[in-house]
């Protein structure tokens, strides 16, 4: 009889099974109701799968659905699971993946930013779409407008969209190849320029620290401690008392709060210890607690925005808080003449290639202690113009 045609499907009335080829049949029941059936082998056994009524599935659609199910069967999977699989939207899939991923992210803040980027850029365009229907062109429509203007953001959005599709494919919700794969050639090359945070010249630091010492705010003490330890804002603002051994003058910053994801031992200079003495007792957990309480009325770390109003009140401009790390690094080179690997270790920077790092077991702690003690004396104006040699 050959393949079915649209005209023949509509005209046939007699109950029975009418083949279209490759296991697809039009079945007409005793009452005249018409539906589609696929006969195929699943794990070596013949199965008969109902595809649906002719009322809502055309001949072309039945052929396409049958093709998908046969592909599943040939791959060793059960095609019935494909038909019965829960249909998720991209937004639902992203939130399910995020829920499983958030336990492995470095912090609650990181988890929040992970989802927020998709809420801003992906959900408005494809959030409500069934994830099975999304193609590379859809992902490209999200990335193209921001690829050059906000390249770092776009790159992170691209990685997170790819992660959602990897999760969906592994969970059985997406039968195709990841639509992010292969987009590299479709996106324009972006030349990245190194961006340097504005930094205070190191010779001006003692004068600034003297002004800072006259301030009584918690943010002032936090900024003093940040400068004296040469760490990043988030690493310092989130400091908790159990991380400190004040007798040994050591602060162990946990991996979850370090940018590199590895714990970092910080030797505390007498000047850094003096700052801790001033804030002792403000809160049993956080070293630099925010004046504002959380929704549960518990203390929370100082906000990332705490330093801007402080610097505004001091009339200080032309540099950034992060730039104090550059101030420290310049002082290490030009004044202390510290060895490069010691200065970089103090900043928690990785140095050397992968092989060199594998053999570099020491964190140069004792040498860093001498460096940080000298830095503390200089920052607080105790060393004058004397150039210190730190080896």
Buried (B, 14 or more C-beta within 10 A) or exposed (E): EEEBEEEBBEEBEEEEEBBBEEBBBBBBEEEEEBBBBBBBEBEEEEBEBEBBEBEEBEBEEBBEBBEEBBEBBEEEBBBBEBBEBEEBBBBBBBBBBBEEBBEEBBEEBEBEEBBEBBEEBBBEBBBEEBBBEBEBEBBBEBBBEBBEEEBEBBBBBBEBBBBBBBBBBEBEBBBEEBBBEEBEEEBEEEEEEEEEEEBBEBBEBBEBBEEBBEBEBBBBBBBBBBBBBBBBBBBBBBBBBEBBEEEEBBBEBBEEBBEEEEBBBBBBBEBBBBBBEBBEEBBEEBBBBBEEEEEEEEBBBBEEEBBEEBBEEBEBEEBBBBBBBBBBBBBBEEBBEBBEBBBBBBBBBEEEEEEEEEEBEEBBEEBBBBBBBBBBBBBBEEBEEEEBEBE
